Amino acid sequence: LTSTVATLPKIKMLVHRSGGAVYVLAAISLHASVVAAFLTTPFPAKSSVFDLEARCSPVQTWSMALAAPTKTKKSALQKALQKPSGALTVSLEYTHRADKSQLEREILSCQLRKEKVASLWVDRHTLSDFAKEQAAAKGDFPGPCPVVLQEPVKSKEDLEFVKQSGAGAVVIDAKGENAAELAQEAKQLSLTPVWEVQNKHEVDKACEAGGNVFLVSAETIKEDESLVRELPKKSVWVAKIASMQPKNMEIDHSRTMKELGCKAMLVSEACVGDEEDLAYARWVVAEMSSKASSEFKITGMTGHVNGHYGTGTFEKSNSDTMWKRGSSE
C-alpha cells in the first residue's frame, strides 16, 4: 500500500482500522510523502479520529471524519447464556440446605460443569466454593461455568463481596431505587449486571441504565406475554423456572418460553445439597435441551412408579419422572 501511495499525487479516501473501529478519513490534496508518513506512524489501539488528526499535523485539510462505534465485548455470562448456534442453554441454581462439606460442593460443581450446565447461580453462603472450583477449570474442557450470586445485591459492599468471592455476575432488582447506580458500580468491578424485571416500567428503567441481560420469571411471562416484546431484540433474557414441578411441568414451561424466543433457562433450586442434585441436573438439562420426544425419561435418583430410587438409567416411558424431594415439599 505504501509503494502504491508513493506513486499517487492525491488521495481521496483512506481507511484506517484501529481497535475494532473503522475510521474513514477524506483527505483532500494530500502530498504523497505526507500520506506515507501517516501510514507508517504507530497509533494507540484506542486512538480517536481527532488523535489521528493531531498526530498528522502536516495534513492541511480534513473534510470528513467518521468513526464507527466499537462493538461491546460480551461477558463470559452472556457468551454462556446465548450460543451463536441459537441452541437453548440451561443454567441451575444451587440453594444451600443440606449440611454438605466444602469438598462435596466442589465435587458437585465439577460434575455440573461436565453435564453442560451453562452457568451456576449460587447463594452467598456457598458462592466462594463454586466460584473458586470453576475458576480452577480454566484451560480445561469443558471450561469454567460463569458463577452468579442469585440474591439481588443491595449495596456496594455486596458487590465487593461478590468480586472477592470470584464470581462474575450479580442480579440487580429493577425495583430498587439505587438499581442504576449498583449496575454501574458492578460494571466498574467487571461484574455483569443481570436485571430482574417484572413489568414494562422496570424494563425501560434497565434499558436507560444500559441493561442488556434480563431475568424474568416464567410465571410473570405467562401472566403477560407482551412483556417479552418490551425486551431489546439483541439482549439476553433468562426465563426462571421452578424445579421439580408436578407432572414435570418445568419441561413444558421451558418449551413455551422457547416458543416465545427465550434461549436461556434458569431452573431455580435445582440443587440443594441432597442426593438427587446430580441426577436431577442431568435430567433437566437433557430434557430442556433435547429436541427428541419427551417419552424418554431418566429414572436415576427418582421415586419412580415402583417407588424405587437411584437406578440411574434411561428408559422409554409414558409416565412422569418423579422426584423424592419434589414429592416431600
C-alpha positions in Angstrom: 0.0 0.0 0.0 2.9 2.4 0.8 4.5 1.9 -2.5 1.2 2.5 -4.3 0.7 5.7 -2.3 4.1 7.0 -3.3 3.1 7.0 -7.0 -0.1 9.0 -6.4 -0.2 12.8 -6.2 -3.5 12.8 -4.3 -5.6 10.5 -2.1 -9.3 10.9 -1.9 -10.2 8.3 0.8 -8.1 6.5 3.3 -9.5 3.7 5.6 -7.6 3.0 8.7 -8.7 0.1 11.0 -7.7 0.5 14.6 -9.0 -1.2 17.8 -12.0 -2.7 16.0 -13.4 0.6 14.7 -13.2 1.8 11.1 -12.0 5.4 10.6 -12.9 6.9 7.2 -10.7 9.9 6.5 -11.5 12.0 3.5 -8.1 13.6 2.7 -8.1 16.4 0.1 -4.9 17.4 -1.7 -2.6 15.2 0.4 1.0 15.1 -0.8 2.3 11.5 -1.3 5.0 11.9 1.3 2.5 13.0 4.0 0.3 10.0 3.3 3.3 7.7 3.6 4.3 9.2 6.9 0.7 8.8 8.1 0.6 5.1 7.2 3.9 4.4 8.9 3.1 6.3 12.1 2.1 3.9 15.0 -1.2 4.6 16.7 -2.6 3.6 20.1 -5.2 0.8 19.9 -7.9 3.2 21.1 -7.0 6.3 19.2 -9.9 8.6 18.4 -10.1 10.2 14.9 -9.1 13.5 16.5 -6.0 11.9 18.0 -5.0 10.7 14.5 -5.5 14.2 13.1 -3.3 15.8 15.8 -0.5 13.3 15.0 -0.6 14.2 11.3 -0.1 18.0 11.6 1.3 18.3 8.0 -2.1 17.4 6.7 -3.8 20.7 5.8 -7.3 19.7 5.1 -9.6 17.1 6.7 -13.0 17.3 5.0 -14.7 14.4 6.8 -14.0 12.2 9.8 -16.5 9.5 10.6 -15.9 6.9 13.4 -18.0 3.7 13.6 -18.6 2.6 17.2 -16.6 -0.2 18.6 -18.6 -3.3 19.4 -19.1 -4.0 23.1 -17.3 -7.1 24.2 -19.6 -9.8 25.5 -19.1 -11.0 29.1 -18.4 -14.7 29.9 -22.0 -14.9 31.2 -23.5 -13.5 28.0 -21.5 -16.0 25.9 -22.5 -18.9 28.1 -26.2 -18.0 28.0 -26.5 -17.2 24.3 -24.9 -19.5 21.9 -24.0 -18.4 18.3 -25.9 -21.5 17.1 -29.0 -20.4 18.8 -29.1 -23.6 20.9 -31.0 -23.4 24.2 -28.9 -23.2 27.3 -29.8 -24.4 30.8 -28.5 -22.8 34.0 -29.1 -24.1 37.5 -29.5 -22.6 41.0 -27.7 -24.0 44.0 -29.5 -23.1 47.2 -27.8 -24.3 50.3 -30.0 -26.5 52.5 -28.2 -29.8 53.4 -25.1 -29.8 55.6 -22.5 -30.5 52.9 -18.8 -30.0 53.2 -16.8 -27.7 51.0 -15.2 -30.7 49.3 -18.6 -32.1 48.4 -19.8 -28.8 47.0 -16.6 -28.6 44.9 -17.2 -32.1 43.6 -20.8 -31.2 42.6 -19.5 -28.0 40.9 -17.2 -30.1 38.8 -19.9 -32.6 38.0 -22.3 -29.9 36.9 -19.8 -28.4 34.6 -19.4 -31.8 32.9 -23.2 -32.0 32.5 -23.1 -28.9 30.2 -24.7 -26.6 32.7 -24.4 -23.1 31.1 -24.0 -21.1 34.4 -24.4 -21.6 38.1 -26.5 -19.2 40.2 -25.4 -19.7 43.8 -26.4 -18.3 47.2 -23.9 -16.2 49.1 -23.1 -18.9 51.7 -21.5 -21.1 49.1 -20.6 -18.6 46.4 -16.9 -18.7 47.0 -16.7 -22.5 46.9 -18.3 -22.7 43.5 -16.5 -19.7 42.0 -13.1 -21.0 43.0 -13.7 -24.5 41.8 -15.0 -23.2 38.4 -12.0 -20.8 38.1 -9.7 -23.8 38.6 -11.1 -25.4 35.4 -9.7 -22.6 33.2 -7.9 -24.2 30.2 -9.8 -27.5 30.7 -12.6 -28.9 28.6 -15.3 -28.1 29.4 -14.2 -24.8 30.7 -15.5 -22.9 33.7 -19.2 -22.1 34.1 -19.9 -18.5 35.0 -21.0 -18.1 38.6 -23.7 -15.6 39.6 -24.8 -14.5 43.0 -28.5 -15.5 42.9 -29.8 -13.0 45.5 -30.1 -9.4 44.3 -27.4 -7.1 45.5 -28.4 -4.2 47.7 -25.2 -2.3 48.3 -21.6 -1.6 47.2 -20.5 -3.9 50.0 -22.5 -6.7 48.3 -20.7 -6.1 45.0 -17.3 -6.1 46.7 -18.2 -9.4 48.4 -19.1 -11.0 45.1 -15.9 -9.7 43.5 -13.8 -11.1 46.3 -15.6 -14.4 46.1 -14.5 -14.8 42.5 -18.0 -14.8 40.9 -18.5 -12.8 37.7 -22.1 -11.6 37.8 -24.8 -10.2 40.0 -28.6 -9.8 40.0 -30.0 -6.2 40.1 -33.6 -5.8 41.2 -35.0 -3.2 38.9 -37.5 -2.1 41.6 -34.6 -0.8 43.7 -34.2 2.9 44.0 -30.4 2.6 43.5 -30.6 -0.1 40.8 -28.9 2.0 38.1 -26.1 3.1 40.5 -25.5 -0.5 41.5 -25.4 -1.7 37.9 -22.8 1.0 37.1 -20.7 0.1 40.1 -20.9 -3.6 39.1 -19.5 -2.8 35.6 -16.7 -0.9 37.2 -15.8 -4.1 39.1 -16.1 -6.1 35.9 -19.2 -7.8 37.2 -22.0 -8.5 34.7 -25.3 -6.9 36.0 -28.4 -9.1 35.3 -31.6 -7.1 35.6 -34.5 -8.8 37.3 -37.7 -7.3 35.8 -41.4 -7.9 36.2 -43.1 -5.2 34.0 -42.5 -2.7 31.2 -41.6 0.1 33.6 -38.7 -1.9 35.0 -37.6 -3.0 31.5 -37.5 0.7 30.5 -35.6 1.6 33.6 -33.0 -1.1 33.0 -32.6 -0.1 29.3 -32.0 3.5 30.3 -29.2 2.3 32.5 -27.6 0.2 29.7 -29.0 -3.1 30.7 -28.7 -6.0 28.2 -29.1 -9.1 30.3 -32.6 -9.7 31.8 -34.0 -12.2 34.3 -37.8 -12.8 34.1 -39.8 -15.5 35.9 -41.8 -17.8 33.7 -44.8 -17.1 35.8 -44.6 -13.4 35.1 -44.3 -14.1 31.3 -47.3 -16.5 31.5 -49.4 -13.7 33.0 -48.3 -11.1 30.5 -46.6 -12.4 27.3 -46.4 -8.8 26.0 -43.5 -8.2 28.3 -41.3 -10.3 26.0 -41.8 -7.7 23.2 -40.6 -5.0 25.5 -37.2 -6.6 25.9 -34.5 -5.3 23.5 -34.1 -7.6 20.5 -30.3 -8.0 20.9 -30.5 -8.5 24.6 -30.1 -11.8 26.5 -33.1 -12.8 28.6 -33.3 -15.6 31.0 -36.5 -17.4 32.0 -36.6 -18.5 35.6 -38.5 -21.8 36.1 -39.2 -23.6 39.3 -37.7 -27.1 39.7 -39.4 -30.4 40.3 -42.9 -29.4 39.4 -45.8 -31.8 39.4 -46.0 -33.8 36.1 -42.6 -32.4 35.1 -44.3 -29.1 34.1 -40.9 -27.3 34.2 -40.1 -29.0 30.8 -43.4 -27.8 29.3 -42.7 -24.3 30.6 -39.3 -24.3 29.1 -40.8 -25.2 25.7 -43.3 -22.4 26.0 -40.5 -19.9 26.8 -38.5 -21.2 23.8 -41.5 -20.6 21.5 -41.6 -17.0 22.8 -38.0 -16.6 21.8 -36.1 -17.3 25.0 -32.9 -19.3 24.6 -31.7 -19.3 28.2 -33.5 -21.1 31.1 -32.6 -20.9 34.8 -34.0 -23.7 36.9 -34.5 -22.4 40.5 -33.4 -24.6 43.4 -32.4 -27.3 41.1 -29.6 -28.3 43.5 -29.9 -28.0 47.3 -27.2 -30.4 48.6 -29.1 -33.7 48.7 -28.6 -37.0 46.9 -30.9 -36.0 44.0 -28.8 -33.0 42.9 -26.7 -34.6 40.2 -29.4 -36.8 38.8 -31.9 -34.0 38.6 -29.4 -31.7 37.0 -28.5 -34.3 34.3 -32.2 -35.0 33.6 -33.4 -31.4 33.5 -30.5 -30.2 31.2 -31.1 -33.1 28.9 -34.9 -32.7 28.8 -34.9 -28.9 28.3 -32.1 -29.1 25.7 -33.5 -32.1 23.8 -35.5 -31.9 20.6 -36.4 -35.5 20.9 -39.7 -36.9 22.3 -40.3 -36.4 25.9 -41.2 -40.1 26.2 -37.6 -40.9 27.2 -37.3 -40.5 30.9 -34.4 -40.8 33.3 -35.1 -42.8 36.5 -31.9 -42.1 38.3 -32.4 -41.0 41.9 -36.1 -40.7 41.4 -39.2 -42.1 43.0 -40.5 -43.9 40.0 -43.8 -45.6 39.7 -42.5 -48.6 41.6 -41.2 -46.5 44.4 -37.5 -47.3 43.9 -34.9 -44.6 43.9 -31.4 -44.4 42.4 -31.5 -46.7 39.4 -29.7 -44.2 37.2 -31.0 -45.5 33.8 -32.8 -44.1 30.8 -36.0 -45.8 29.6 -38.9 -45.2 27.3 -42.0 -44.4 29.4 -45.2 -42.5 29.2 -45.2 -41.9 32.9 -43.9 -38.7 34.6 -40.5 -38.7 36.2 -41.0 -38.2 39.9 -38.5 -36.9 42.5 -38.3 -37.7 46.1 -37.6 -34.1 47.1 -40.4 -32.7 45.0 -43.0 -35.1 46.5 -42.0 -34.2 50.0 -42.4 -30.4 49.5 
